[in-house]
């Protein structure tokens, strides 16, 4: 994402100060996109949030599209790296599942982290061709890692043998993304409570153990 010098043989290397300011620009852009929507926001809005001239913004991001692409890439790349580390740990599959849910929902605790994930979910499809495909490939990689978690849990005998990893993956994202997409959450419910409850739902279901066999052993005809 670093700018390229006009010379074909010289690459400008960003300084730590530039990198820090660049991330501040992306943080501001994520907040603006989350508040106004991608189509309703402008680079002027981002510059005003930062308290700089609009022209100065282009030193860090050449366009609104570039800012959106960087926000989406950074958000999902963090998820991917964290989930790979979770999968590599020698812990039970149920613990990996809870850690994966925590990885997905923990950014909601603070801004601008929450804005990155909301922008990714709501606006990545508004990227132009090329940038959209790049971000979509990262999203597929992330989905694949979650599916791997369920597949390995089935193979180890920790999850039920007839579990469909693809459907389980969709179920996990459906639960988690419903929290991310919600405009408001119950005031007495914390993100940790969502993580714990969703982990229990996915790992154990919602039927009480003493009634589960009676419920599912019934002949559907």
N, C-alpha and C positions, 0 to 999 in steps of 0.2 A: 504493500500500500504506500510505500515511500515514493516521493516524486522523483522523476528521472530528469537528469540534466539534459539540456538541449544538445550537448555533444554526444555523438553516437558511441563514444568509447569511455565516457566518464559517468559513473553513477554517483549521485549525491547520497551520502549516508546520513540519515537523520540523527540529530543529537538527542541526548536524554531529555533536554528541555523541549525540543520539538515533539518528541514522542508523548511527553506528558500533556502538552497543549493539544496535540492531535486527539488524545483520548478524551480530553475535556470537550472538544468540538463534537465528538461522537456522542458523548453523554448528553450534551445539550440537544443535539439532533434527535436522539432517541426520545427525550422528553417531549419535544415539540411534535414529533410524529405520533407519539402516544396520545397527546392531548388533542391535536387538530386533525389527525389522520394524515397519511402521506400526501394525498392529492390536495388537501387543504392547507398544507404547510409550504413555506418558502424558505429559501436560503436567507432572506432578510429576517425572517422570524428567528432563525438559528443565530444569526449575528447579533440581533438585539438581545437575545437571552444571554449571550456571552459578553455583551457590552463592547463589541468591536464593530468596525466598519464592514459592510458586506464584502467589499473587495478583499479585505484581509482574510476572509474565510477561505478563499480559493487557494491560499497558500497551503491549506491542510486538506481540503476536499474540493475537487474540481467541479462537482455538480451535486445536486440533490440526490440523483441516482447513485452516485458513488458513495455518498453518506449512508443511504439505505443499505446498499450492498455490504458495506463494511460492518454496519450494525448487525445485520443478519448473520454474516460469517463469524464475527466474534462470538455472538451468542451461542450458536450451534457448535462451534469448535470447542468451546469450554465444556459443553455438555458431553461431547464425544470423548475428549481427553479424560474427564472425570469418570465416565462410565467404563472406559477401558481399564482404568485403575481398579474400579469396583469389581469388574469381572475377573481380574487377575488375583484377587484376594482369596486365600484359602478359608472361606467362611461359608456357612450353609446358604442354600439358594434363597430361602426366605429372607435372610439378612441382606443378601445382595439386592433382592427386590425392594426392600424398604430403602436401602441406600440409593437405588436408582430413582425411586419416587422422590426422595429428599433432594437428589441432584436436580430433578426437574422443577421442584417447587421452591427450593431454598432462595432463588433469586428474588422471589416476591417479598422477602423481608425488607428489602431496602431499595430506594431509588438511587441511581438510575438502572440498577440491575433488573428490576421488574419491567422497566420500559423496554429494555433490549428484547426480552422474551415476548412481550406483548406485540412489539413491532414485527418481530419475526413471524409470529402466528398470523397477524392480521394483514401484513403488507408485503410479504416477500413475493407474492404472486403479481405485484404491481411493478416489479423490476423488468427492464427491457430484456429481450432475448440475449443470451450469452451470460449476463449476470444472473438472470433467473435460473438458468440451467446449472450454473456453478453452485448456487445456494441449494437448489433442489437435490443435487448430488450429495451434498453434506447432510441434508435432512434424511435422505434414504440411508446413508451410512449410519446415522443415529438410530433410525428405526431398526436397522439390521442388528445393531448391538443389543437393543432391548429384546428383540426376537431370539437372539442367541442366548440371552439370560434364561428365557423360558424353555428353550430347547435343551439347554444343559440341565436345567432343573428336572425336566421329564426324564432325560437320560440317566440321571443319578438316582432316580426313584423318589426324589423329594417332592416333586409335583406329580399330580395324577397322570397316569399313562395315556389317557385319552384327551389330554389337554391339547388344543390347537394353538401353537405358539403365535401364529399370525393373528388370530382373533384375540388372544390374550394381550398381545402388543397393542392392538387397536383399543381394547378395553382400558388398558393403563393410560394411554394417551387421551382417551375420551374423558376419563375421570380427572386427570391432572389439568388438561387444557380447559375443562369447564371452570375450574377455579381461576385460572389465569385470565380467561375471557370475561369473568364476572365483573360487573361494574361496582359491586359492593359485596362484602362478605359479612356473615354474622359477627357482630362486635365482640361476642364472648368466645369466638373460635379463633385459635391461633394457627399459623402455618404448620407448626409441629403437630397439632391435633389433626389437621388434614392428612399430613404424612402418615401418622400412626394409624388413623382409621382407614385410609385407602390401602395401606399395606395389609391390614387385617382383612379387608374385603377381598382383595385380590388373592391373598394367600389362603384364606379360610372360608371365603364365601359369607353369606348372610343367614343361612339356615342353621338353627341350633343342632348340635350333634345328635341329640336324642330324638330329633324329628327328621333328620336328613334321610335316613334309610327308608322311613315310611313314605316320605314325599316322593323320592325318586324311584322307588321300587314299584310304584303303582303302574299297572298296565294302562297306557295312554288310550287304549280303545275301550 
